[in-house]
Amino acid sequence: MALKCGIVGLPNVGKSTLFNCLSNAKAQSANFPFCTIEPNVGVISVPDERLTRLVEMCQPRSTVPATVEIVDIAGLVKGASKGEGLGNKFLANIRETDAILHVVRCFDDDNITHVDGSVNPVRDLEVINYELQLKDLETVTSRLVKTQKAAAAGDKAAKLQAGVLQAFKEALEAGKPARSVELETEDERKFARELFLLTSKPVLYVCNVDDDAAVEGNAYTAEVAKAAAAEGAGMMIVAARTESEIAELDTYEERQEFLESIGLEESGVSRLIRAAYALLDLQTYFTAGPDEVRAWTFRRGTKAPKAAGIIHTDFERGFIRAEVIKYDDFTTLGSEAAVKEAGKMSVEGKDYVVQDGDIMHFRFAV
């Protein structure tokens, strides 16, 4: 599934350093604004202990993990909504993503310049949020004028659209993101998606801290946590410089030893990748056998035929049924044959909603 998370933030907050830790693609990283001009895209494997366990059990000839796309976008400055800096390009790049990882600087370092001269993470996140809201307000206001004319002429669809646009306009004028507006009907939600508003995207605030704050955070991260909670957004702490050091280590054992030495059970990068996956509302089902163990990505709430279509369109078109084994049953009983013998394999039809961790086999005919 071609779903993308965009890494955004002010210049020099650690976006490209973090991206380099996430991806094999090496974005340029330097101590000056707009180091990243074109968005760098990395396809990142999602860490999943369940996949590792299935591989141990099935000993397949090949293994394919779930992935998520991460896009490193150029830094933004005040006035971006009016074209300042790389504003128009920055906003266009965000529009093409499905969710936002908003990196905020939460460390002091006199050797790394700050675009506004001082470290203030809440101010920094408000700068970007304000610019996104201004751009959305411009989009909504322009569209509302045209839609209201059609609504006044008796167009029913236009009346519905005008109501949605007015709700967005009021929220944005109050300094709230578009995602704060609760829409009641599927028609309203469908129209809202077609607007591609920047502030309708789910957001996770990523606090970039120094080594000492990697475990418990600091005063800066505490302030970001309050701001994130106030708008219903998520927040996590990552020490990008520490993560870059971990990424340079050659073996898994060396990386784990380093993590233990600083009081962490797993790397911030692993946590961030999973958080990005969840932010996109993605889940995983598996196919498992001696030829291949593979993690397949689907949107939460997907029914069996559509999930089958992720493997191949013929699977969806000719869907007959899905044979489903729960991950816990498979790993506890030890094999597909043992699961069947215990009566733990279910046969599901077209209305079955696929669950995270399901091990699936699809029957189809075309």
Beta strands, then each sheet from edge to edge (+ up, - down):
strand 1: 4-8
strand 2: 40-45
strand 3: 62-64
strand 4: 67-72
strand 5: 99-105
strand 6: 203-208
strand 7: 234-238
strand 8: 282-288
strand 9: 292-299
strand 10: 319-325
strand 11: 346-348
strand 12: 359-364
sheet 1: 2+ 4- 1- 5- 6- 7-
sheet 2: 3+ 9+ 8-
sheet 3: 11+ 10- 12+
end
